């Protein structure tokens, strides 16, 4: 009897465990992407600071700032695209999980 109750509990908790796994994978992926984005921004800032020392005119500085802003924009856009893909993948997984869970309760023809 105890084994039957344990088995029933494990089966009923299965979707919840899978939901936690989906969320964990999503958060791990988002964290990895954010760390990579932060590193890219820091590297770009350090490189820009090095190049500033070589500027000999205000025009050079303006061009350097424009290139820096464009690089940051590209980095942030790529990070946004990656984040949105990770979120969409997690949403799709959760929707499939919910669909499968509801199908289990649907009457069999």
N, C-alpha and C positions, 0 to 999 in steps of 0.2 A: 504494500500500500504506500509506504513512504517513497519507494522508488517510482511508483506511478505518479505521485504528487510532484516529485522532483522533475520527472520527465515532462509533465504537463507545464510546470513553471518554466522550465528551460525553453519549451516550444513557444509559450506565450511571450516570453521575454526576448525571443530571437529578433523580431523586428526592431525592438528598442535598442538592442545591442548593435544591430547593423546601423541604425540611425546615429548612434554615438560614434561608430567607426567612420561613417561618412563625414560627420562633422569634424572629427579629429584629422582625417586626411585633408579636408578642405583647409582647416586652420594651419596645418603644417605647411601646405603648399603656399598659402597666402603669406605666412611668416617668411618662408624661404624667398619668395619673390620680393617682399618688402626689404629684406636684408640685402638682396642683390641690388635693388634700386637705390637704397641708401648708400651702399658702397660705390656705385657708379656716380652718384651725385658728389660724394666726398672726393673721389678721384678726379672728377671734372673740376671741382673747386681748387684742389691742390695744383692741378696742371694749369689752370687759369692764373693762379697766383704766381707760378713760376714764369709764365709768359708775360705777365704784367711788367716784370722787371726789364724786359727787352723792348718795351714800348718806348718810342722816342718822340711821339707826338700825340696830341689828343685824338687825332683821326685813327691812329693805330689802336688806341685804347677803346674807342667806340667800336671798331671792327672786332676786337677781341671780345668785348662784352656781348656783341650781337651773336658771335659764334658760340659763346658760352650759353647764352639764353636759348639758342636753337638746339644745342646739344642737350640741355636740361629738358626742354620741351619734348624732344624725341624720346629721352629716357623715361619721362613721366607718362607719355602716351603709350609706350610699349608696356610699362608696368600696369597701366590701367587696362590695356587689352588682355594681359595675362591674368590679372585679378578677375576681370569679368568672365573669362573662360573658366577659371577655377570655380567661381560661384555658379555659373550655368551648369557645369558638370555636376556639382554637388546637388543643385536643384533637380536635375534630371534623375540623379540616383535616388533622391528622396521621393520624387514623384513615382518612380518605378517601385520603390519599396512600399509606398502607400497603396499603389494599385495592386501589387501582389498580396498585400495583407487583406485588402477588402475582397479580393477574389477568393481568398480562403474561406470567407464567410458567406459567399454567394451560394444560393441553392444550386445543387447539381441537377442537370436535366435528366 
